[in-house]
Amino acid sequence: MTALLDLKEIRTGYGAGPDILHGISLTVEAGRSYCIIGPNGAGKSTLLKLVCGILKPRSGEVLSNGNSVGGLRPDQLLALGISYVPQERTVFPTMTVRENLYMGAYSVEDKDLVEERMDRVLTLFPILDERRSQIAGTLSGGEQQMVTLGRALMVDPKLMMIDEPSLGLAPQVADQIFGTIRQLSQSDTTILLVEQNAQRGLESVDWGIVLDLGAKSFEGPAEGILDDTRIRELYLGTRVSSRGEVEG
């Protein structure tokens, strides 16, 4: 079966600087959800920027459904169903919530389809339905995060990449975001998540990937990564006692 996304020996970086990703290979299968974890500087966000076309590979291949897409622009990749939600929560601050969501479907010509997707987004995020006429720049941080997620869903993506969705959010608001990600992962949308809160991120997905120094050091079922004492100690901020008990 052809993978939805296949990275083969990818090296890339920023400008004339050194490589950030060092020969990384990764396969993403349709219908699964993934969370990338690792220490600061591991290359997690760089990997998402590569896949969405902000960065180009210096070497290696980026394949989607068996086709080479490593040289395509972000808008071309979006047309193929690859969407990206950056950590900056970039809303159009002077436009309403509904207008922001419509901007996600600017390339969709079928108006009935646009309204169908709008209904889906507003059902997924009831607070946005309540705020649909409110200026987006006046929303809370969590509500703006919901707008960016909803806007990305307006293209009905095959692969939705989300970078640090809980960054700067109160725990209760982050809970809502992770709940939505779990809902999406149970639908036809394939999720590729980067999350600073590794435990919460892994609890929301099927498969975990550990990056370190720009290379993949481990991958496996998310539940297994959470149970791995070595991974917990290195990346989840916990220690393991001599009796095998997890310490905070």
N, C-alpha and C positions, 0 to 999 in steps of 0.2 A: 504493500500500500504506500502511495506517495505521501510524504510528509507535508503538512501545511506550511511548515517553515523548516529549513535545513541550513545550518551554518557549518561550513567546512573550512577548518584551519584559518580562521579569520584573524587578521592583524589590522588594527586601525588606531588612530589617535587624532589629536587636534592640531591643525595647522602644520608647522614644521617641527612640532614637538615629538617626543619619543612615543613609541607604541604604548597604548593603554591596555588593549586586548592582545594577548600573545598566543596566537594559534589556537583560538577557541573553536570547538566543534559542539554543536547542540542541535537536537531534533525536537520539534514541537509538533505533536499530533493533533489533528482536529478533534474537538469535543472534550479536550482535557484542560485542566487549569494548572498553572505553574507559578511558583514563587521563587524568585532569585534572592538569596541572602548572601551576606559576606561583610567583612569589615569595611570601613571607609576607605575609598581609593581602590577597591577591588575591581572596578570597571562595570558595575551593575547598570548605572544610568547610561554609560557609554554604549553598552550593548543595545539598549532600547533605541538610542539615537541612531545607531547603525542600521537597525532593522527598519526604522521609519524613514530613512533616507536623508537625515540631517548630516550624518557622516557617511563617507564612502569607504569601502574596504581597501586597504593598501595591498593586501594579498588575500587569497582565499575566495570562496564563493558564498553568495547568499541566494538560496533557492526557495521559491514558493510554489508548491504543487509541481515541483520538478523544473520550473522555469527560472532562469537567472534574473534576479531583480536588484542586484547589488549596485547598479549604476542609475537606478531610477530616482526621480525627485519625490519628495513627500506627497505631492498632490497625485502623482501617478500611482504611488503605492496605496493611497487612500482609495482611489478608484478600483483597486484590486481587492479592497476589503480589509486593509491593514490600517488600523487607527491607533493613535498615540495620545495619551493623556499625560502631559508633563506635570512636574511637581509644582510649578508656579501658579496653578489655578488661574489661568489667563481667561477671564471673562471680558466681554465688551462692557465696560462699566457704565456707560450712559444709555445702554439699551435695556429693554425689559428682559425678564427671564424667558418669556416665550420667544422674543426676537433672537436672543442668544441661541436658543435651541434650534430655531429655524436656520440659523447660520451653519449649523452642522450638516444640513441637508441642501446646501446651496447648489450642489451638482445633481440633485435628484429632480427629474423633470415631471414625474408623475405626482401631481398634487394630492391625489387620494392616498397614495403611498406615504407621502410626507405626513399627512394628518393621521394615518394609521400608526406611524412610528411615534408621532407626538403623543398620541393617546397612550402608547406603551410606556414611554418615558415618564409621563405624568402619573401613570398608575404605579410605576416602580418607585417614584419619588413623590409621594403625596404632598409633601411640604412645598414642592415646586408648583404643584397645581394651585395651592393656596396663594403662592407668591407670583403667579404667572404674569401679572401686570406690574410687578415691582421692579424698580431699576436695579440691575444686577450688582452695581457697585455698592449698594446699600445692604446687601446680604451679609450674613455672618460667614466666617471662613468655611464652616462645614457646608452651608448652603451653596456657596460658590463652588465647592468641590463637587457637589451633586450636579450643578449646572454643567461643569466640564465633563463629567461622566455621561450625563444625559446627551450633551451635544455630540460626543463621540458615538453614542448609540444611534444617532439619527441617520447614519450611513449604513446601519445594520451590518457591522463589521464581522468578518470571518475570524479575525484575530484582533483582540483589543489589548493593547499594552498600557499599563498603568504604573506610573512612577511615583512612589512614596505617597499613597493616597491619605495616610493618617498624619502626615507631617504637620505639626503645629495645632492639631485638633484636640479638643477635650476628649477624655476617654469615652464618654457617653456618645459623642458625635462619631468618634472613630468606630464604635460598635455598630452604628447604623451603616457606615460605609462598608465595613467588612461583611455585614449581613447582606448588603446589596451585591457585593462581589460573589458571595456564595450563591446567591440566586442566579446571577449571570452564568456562573460556572456550571450550573445545572441545566442551562439552556443550550442552544446551539452555538453560543459564542465561546470561542477559545480565549482563555485569559493568560496573559504573561505579565506577572506582577513583580515589581521591585518594592520591597517594604523594609523600612528601618526597624519596625517592631517585628522581628523575625518570627517569634512565636505566634503572634496573631496572624501574620501573613500565611504561615504554614498551615495554621488551623483552617484557613479559608480555601485551600486548594487541594489538588490530588497529588501533585508531584513537586518536590523541592530540588533546587539547584544551588550548590554552594560555589561561589567564586572567591578567589584569593589571588591578589597580585595579577589580575588580568587573565587568569586561567581557571578553568573548571576543575575544582578539586574533588567534588563529590556530587552525585545526584541519586535520587531514589524516591520512593513513596514518602509523601510529606510526614505521615505519621511515624515512619521509621526514623526520619531525621530528628523528629522531636524526641524520640526515645533513645537516640544515640548519645551516650554520655560524653563522648569526645566532642561531638558537634555542639552539644549544649554548653560545654565548658568554654569552647573557643568562640562561639558565635551568638549564643543566646544569653550570655551574661549570668550563667549559673555555674556553681562548682559542684563537684561530686565528692562526698565524704568517703572515708575509707570503708564505710559500711554500705556504700552504694546509694546513699540517700542524696537527693538533689537539695542543695542549699541555695537560698536566694542571694 
